Amino acid sequence: EDQVTQSPEALRLQEGESSSLNCSYTVSGLRGLFWYRQDPGKGPEFLFTLYSAGEEKEKERLKATLTKKESFLHITAPKPEDSATYLCAVQAVGDYKLSFGAGTTVTVRA
Amino acid sequence: NAGVTQTPKFQVLKTGQSMTLQCAQDMNHNSMYWYRQDPGMGLRLIYYSASEGTTDKGEVPNGYNVSRLNKREFSLRLESAAPSQTSVYFCASSEAGGELFFGEGSRLTVL
C-alpha cells in the first residue's frame, strides 16, 4: 500500500523567511510525485510533477526536489499570498489513482 | 473554461436520506475520481473510473456507489447517509492518469 507522510503539519513563517516542507513516501515503483496547493474552501490546484530522483522543478518562489524516499518543497522569500495548504501525492507505476498526504498548512505573516 | 464542475456545492441531509453528487468535466479526460477530505486525514479516494464504462473501488468505498454516465460525467451516490459521511467531496479528472484537476468541492453535512 502506498504511503505518504508530510511534515510539519503546520508552518508559520515571517514574510521573507525561507523554509522547506517534507514529503516522505513509500510506493511500489514510482510513476510520479505530485505537489498541489489548496486554498481554504477551494479544490487543490496542481503545482508540479516529479518523475525521477534528482529531478527539480521551479515556479515563482517554489522549488520541488525529489529523492528515492522523499520530496521537498522549498519556499524562498515567501509572501503572504503563499499562505495555503500544500499537498503531496504519489502515483505507482501502472496505477491510475493518486495517494495523498495530509498536507502542510503554511501561514506567512507580513 | 469551466474545467471540473460539481453540484451541489453545499448540502445538509438527515441520517438515512439519499442523495447524488454530480460531476462533469469539459477537458475530454478519460479518467475521473471521487475523493473525500476530512481534517487531519488528507484526501482519500472513494471510487475512480479509469475510462468510460469502468469503475473501481478506492480506499474508502463503503456506503457509496458511482456511475460513469458518459465520458464527461461521473456521479457519486449515498444511498443511506450516515453522520460519518459528513465531509468535503472532491471530483477530479485526468488524462489516463497523471496530474489530477479538481473541482471546487461539495460540502456535505449529515445530521
Boltz contact constraints between the chains, C-beta under 6 A:
constraints:
  - contact:
      token1: [A, 34]
      token2: [B, 99]
      max_distance: 6.0
  - contact:
      token1: [A, 43]
      token2: [B, 90]
      max_distance: 6.0
  - contact:
      token1: [A, 43]
      token2: [B, 102]
      max_distance: 6.0
  - contact:
      token1: [A, 43]
      token2: [B, 103]
      max_distance: 6.0
  - contact:
      token1: [A, 43]
      token2: [B, 104]
      max_distance: 6.0
  - contact:
      token1: [A, 43]
      token2: [B, 105]
      max_distance: 6.0
  - contact:
      token1: [A, 44]
      token2: [B, 102]
      max_distance: 6.0
  - contact:
      token1: [A, 46]
      token2: [B, 99]
      max_distance: 6.0
  - contact:
      token1: [A, 49]
      token2: [B, 99]
      max_distance: 6.0
  - contact:
      token1: [A, 96]
      token2: [B, 31]
      max_distance: 6.0
  - contact:
      token1: [A, 96]
      token2: [B, 50]
      max_distance: 6.0
  - contact:
      token1: [A, 96]
      token2: [B, 97]
      max_distance: 6.0
  - contact:
      token1: [A, 97]
      token2: [B, 45]
      max_distance: 6.0
  - contact:
      token1: [A, 97]
      token2: [B, 48]
      max_distance: 6.0
  - contact:
      token1: [A, 100]
      token2: [B, 42]
      max_distance: 6.0
  - contact:
      token1: [A, 100]
      token2: [B, 43]
      max_distance: 6.0
  - contact:
      token1: [A, 101]
      token2: [B, 42]
      max_distance: 6.0
  - contact:
      token1: [A, 102]
      token2: [B, 42]
      max_distance: 6.0
  - contact:
      token1: [A, 103]
      token2: [B, 42]
      max_distance: 6.0
